Amino acid sequence: MANVKLSAAEIDLVKNSHFILTKNKIINYVYELFGRLTNKYIYELEVNNNIPKEVLSVSPKISRGENLEGLPWVILDCPRFFNQKDVFAIRTLFWWGNFFSITLHLKGKYCNNKITQAFAKDWSICINEDEWRNDFETDNYKALSDCTSTIIENLKFIKIAKRFSLDNWENAELILMKELKEINTVIKNNS
């Protein structure tokens, strides 16, 4: 077995515990943010009589991992309803080195292709067949303003999302609440 040689930069990093401690601190900040958002999302969504009761009966969930395309992530699913055929979820994602995003994910009995028409054109829609991809590459998401009705009609699930830069960290809570309210309004008016 060959010895693995680290570069000088890698040696400096492996000796630097501060980096990992800082990363863990930031992930904890995201958990705190998503905890606050959970309560605010629930309050906002309870006024919407068009969200199915079985969806609202499932407790929200915050989860995390270290390897979304090699990078740490934290997800808030609120509300969340997932089974083999049906999905109704609003997913908020923090993806290290990439962005924050919020996504409405509908499938099966909850899928309503016409709902896409109610969103502002600055939202994006998933055009990929893999409903679990989170990146905004051009083969995965397309701006709603660039989508034809034929593309939307042929989708097997609906994922409408908006992302914003991590540079907006200090305003993340306000931005995500604004976008959640837009999703909620669209659902309320188009169900």
C-alpha positions as CSV (number, residue, x, y, z in Angstrom):
1,M,0.0,0.0,0.0
2,A,1.4,3.3,-1.1
3,N,1.8,6.1,1.4
4,V,-0.5,9.1,0.9
5,K,1.4,12.3,0.7
6,L,-0.3,15.5,1.7
7,S,0.5,18.8,0.2
8,A,1.7,21.7,2.4
9,A,-1.7,23.2,2.3
10,E,-3.3,19.9,3.3
11,I,-0.8,19.5,6.2
12,D,-1.7,23.0,7.4
13,L,-5.4,22.2,7.3
14,V,-5.1,18.8,9.0
15,K,-3.2,20.5,11.9
16,N,-5.8,23.3,12.2
17,S,-8.6,22.3,14.5
18,H,-10.0,25.8,14.4
19,F,-11.3,25.2,10.9
20,I,-13.4,22.2,12.0
21,L,-14.6,23.9,15.2
22,T,-15.7,26.9,13.2
23,K,-17.5,24.7,10.7
24,N,-19.4,22.9,13.5
25,K,-20.3,26.3,15.0
26,I,-21.7,27.5,11.6
27,I,-23.7,24.3,11.2
28,N,-25.1,24.9,14.7
29,Y,-26.1,28.4,13.7
30,V,-28.0,26.9,10.7
31,Y,-29.8,24.5,13.1
32,E,-30.8,27.4,15.3
33,L,-32.0,29.3,12.2
34,F,-34.0,26.3,10.9
35,G,-35.5,25.8,14.4
36,R,-36.8,29.4,14.4
37,L,-38.0,29.0,10.9
38,T,-39.9,25.8,11.8
39,N,-42.0,27.6,14.3
40,K,-42.6,30.5,11.9
41,Y,-43.4,28.2,9.0
42,I,-45.9,26.2,11.1
43,Y,-47.6,29.4,12.2
44,E,-47.8,30.7,8.6
45,L,-49.0,27.4,7.2
46,E,-51.8,26.9,9.8
47,V,-53.7,29.7,8.2
48,N,-53.9,27.9,4.9
49,N,-56.9,25.6,4.8
50,N,-55.8,24.1,1.5
51,I,-52.8,22.2,2.8
52,P,-54.0,18.6,3.4
53,K,-54.4,17.6,7.0
54,E,-52.3,14.5,6.6
55,V,-49.4,16.7,5.4
56,L,-49.6,19.0,8.4
57,S,-49.9,16.1,10.8
58,V,-46.3,15.0,10.2
59,S,-43.8,16.7,12.4
60,P,-41.2,18.9,10.7
61,K,-37.7,17.5,10.5
62,I,-34.3,19.1,10.5
63,S,-31.5,16.8,9.2
64,R,-27.9,17.2,8.2
65,G,-25.1,15.4,6.5
66,E,-21.5,15.8,5.3
67,N,-21.7,14.7,1.7
68,L,-24.0,16.4,-0.6
69,E,-21.7,16.3,-3.6
70,G,-18.8,16.3,-1.0
71,L,-20.1,19.2,1.1
72,P,-22.0,19.6,4.4
73,W,-25.7,20.4,4.3
74,V,-28.7,21.0,6.6
75,I,-32.3,20.5,5.5
76,L,-35.6,21.6,7.0
77,D,-38.7,19.7,5.7
78,C,-41.7,21.7,6.9
79,P,-44.3,20.5,6.1
80,R,-43.3,17.1,4.9
81,F,-45.2,14.1,3.6
82,F,-43.3,11.4,1.7
83,N,-44.4,8.0,0.6
84,Q,-43.8,5.8,-2.4
85,K,-46.3,7.6,-4.7
86,D,-47.0,11.0,-3.1
87,V,-44.9,13.9,-1.9
88,F,-45.9,17.2,-0.4
89,A,-43.0,19.1,1.1
90,I,-41.5,22.5,1.5
91,R,-37.8,21.9,1.8
92,T,-35.3,24.6,3.0
93,L,-31.7,23.8,2.3
94,F,-28.4,25.2,3.5
95,W,-25.6,23.8,1.3
96,W,-22.1,24.6,2.4
97,G,-20.2,26.6,-0.3
98,N,-23.3,26.9,-2.5
99,F,-26.5,28.6,-1.3
100,F,-29.7,28.6,0.7
101,S,-32.8,27.4,-1.1
102,I,-36.5,26.8,-0.6
103,T,-38.4,24.3,-2.7
104,L,-42.0,23.2,-3.0
105,H,-42.0,19.5,-4.0
106,L,-45.3,17.9,-5.1
107,K,-45.8,14.4,-6.5
108,G,-48.6,11.9,-7.0
109,K,-52.0,13.0,-5.8
110,Y,-50.6,16.4,-4.8
111,C,-49.0,17.1,-8.2
112,N,-50.7,20.1,-9.8
113,N,-48.9,21.3,-12.9
114,K,-51.1,24.4,-13.2
115,I,-49.8,25.7,-9.9
116,T,-46.6,26.6,-11.7
117,Q,-48.4,29.4,-13.5
118,A,-49.1,31.2,-10.2
119,F,-45.4,31.6,-9.2
120,A,-43.4,34.7,-10.1
121,K,-41.1,34.1,-13.0
122,D,-38.0,34.5,-10.8
123,W,-38.6,31.0,-9.5
124,S,-37.0,27.9,-11.1
125,I,-38.5,24.5,-11.9
126,C,-36.9,21.1,-11.9
127,I,-36.8,19.6,-15.4
128,N,-34.7,16.6,-14.5
129,E,-36.1,13.1,-13.9
130,D,-34.1,12.8,-10.6
131,E,-36.4,14.5,-8.1
132,W,-33.7,14.3,-5.3
133,R,-31.1,16.5,-7.0
134,N,-30.6,19.9,-5.3
135,D,-28.2,21.7,-7.6
136,F,-29.3,24.5,-9.9
137,E,-27.3,23.3,-12.9
138,T,-29.0,23.9,-16.3
139,D,-29.9,20.2,-16.7
140,N,-31.7,20.2,-13.4
141,Y,-33.5,23.5,-13.0
142,K,-34.7,26.0,-15.5
143,A,-36.2,29.5,-14.9
144,L,-40.0,29.4,-15.0
145,S,-39.8,32.3,-17.4
146,D,-38.0,30.0,-19.9
147,C,-40.4,27.0,-19.6
148,T,-43.0,26.2,-22.1
149,S,-46.3,24.7,-21.1
150,T,-45.3,21.4,-22.9
151,I,-42.3,21.0,-20.6
152,I,-44.4,21.6,-17.5
153,E,-47.3,19.4,-18.6
154,N,-44.9,16.4,-19.1
155,L,-43.3,16.6,-15.6
156,K,-43.9,13.6,-13.3
157,F,-43.4,15.8,-10.2
158,I,-43.2,19.5,-9.5
159,K,-40.3,21.0,-7.8
160,I,-40.3,24.8,-7.8
161,A,-37.4,26.4,-6.1
162,K,-35.6,29.6,-5.4
163,R,-32.0,30.0,-4.2
164,F,-30.0,32.8,-2.8
165,S,-26.4,33.5,-2.0
166,L,-24.7,32.7,1.3
167,D,-23.6,36.3,1.2
168,N,-27.2,37.1,2.3
169,W,-26.5,35.2,5.6
170,E,-27.7,38.0,7.8
171,N,-31.0,38.3,6.0
172,A,-31.6,34.5,5.5
173,E,-34.5,34.3,7.9
174,L,-36.3,37.2,6.4
175,I,-35.7,36.0,2.8
176,L,-36.8,32.4,3.6
177,M,-39.9,33.6,5.4
178,K,-40.8,35.9,2.4
179,E,-40.4,33.0,0.0
180,L,-42.4,30.6,2.3
181,K,-45.2,33.1,2.4
182,E,-45.2,33.3,-1.4
183,I,-45.4,29.4,-1.6
184,N,-48.2,29.4,0.9
185,T,-50.2,32.0,-1.0
186,V,-49.8,30.1,-4.2
187,I,-51.0,26.9,-2.6
188,K,-53.9,28.6,-0.9
189,N,-55.1,30.3,-4.1
190,N,-54.5,27.3,-6.4
191,S,-55.6,24.2,-4.7
